[in-house]
Amino acid sequence: MQRVKKEALLFFSLILLSSLSAKEFSVKITSPHQNQQFDVCSDITLVAEATVDEGEVTEVMFTYNTYSIKTVRGEPFEYTWEGVPAGIYELRARARDNDRNIVYSEPVQIFVGDYEDGNLILNSQFECGTIEPWKFVEESGGEGSIEIVSDSEISVDSSAAMIKINNVGSVYWSIQLEQKYPLKQDHYYEISFSAAAPQTKQISLELQSRTTWEVYWTQNISISQPGVYGPYEYECPVDDDNTYFQFLVAYDTTSLYLDDIYVFDTDWTDVKSREPVAVKNFELFQNFPNPFNPGTTIKYSLKNPETVRLVIYNLRGELVTVLVDEAKAAGIHTVDWSGRNDLGRLVNSGLYIYKLTAGREAVSRKLLLVK
Ligand SMILES: [Ca+2]
């Protein structure tokens, strides 16, 4: 008994000592900087500065959205993160000293490629030759494979994920493609994706807690014609950081192409909270018809006269055509787009972005050309 007490005392003394020595221990990310933007598939240099007043910092681990990127042992705490897919990333550095104390940096948010506000799925478009941070999971006898193909016709950027099923296993969830997706209470989610299959294929989508294994939301879908599926809607009653968004694909052996996977948090406010709240001077309406072939009409309204620029981009962020670039009167305006680029050529089927800039404000929406 005496011995246990002594050990307990020693243990608590050690905790006290280590918490004292950790007092002046800090780490911060010095590059990239908050809200920095990068082109899709960029190599991003990560730099952290870590200081401790006694001892030394032995390692720094860089992470994004709770995934590990790299642990760097010894200074300089630098790493080149190669070929980063599109998305909104929250970077952190975790430093460790020679007494095994650990501190975390403040998060640094960066934007890569043609991310869209509120789409918190990373690598929506499989365009950098990697499936990360998606995970391809085989269990209960399920066997399959996933690869990035560059000749897909299901979306405008032609890169897509192709899933093959060799063995369906014993349950429909034997093969999954999944990504972590923290859910927020009372937030409203819109889920959509592009897909194709050589014959009708059954799949399910799920949002599932990995803490309680509760399935918050599920949707059964038959994939056949190439196209956009969704949007499906979900309003979340709970906060759950440990939720996964997953495709369950082991109902049959039919293969499947996937691309342009979006899970929009329509109540996402990280961007808005950084900027002064302002009532927009204009409204940009959804185009009609949508999907369309080959022409569609875009409507917007201005509260005050303003210089307006309305342009179409593809999902790679390349300019397709400029529809309006001039001063406009207050009121409602309509613009027709014939589905042609600046050279007068009809563009390919797929998702496009139309962006209206009026004065210093801008809003983007998506439109879908289906031939
Ligand atoms: Ca793609």
Residues whose N, C-alpha, C, O or C-beta is under 5 A from the ligand:
A	BS01	CA	Q125 F126 D157 S158 S159 A160 D259
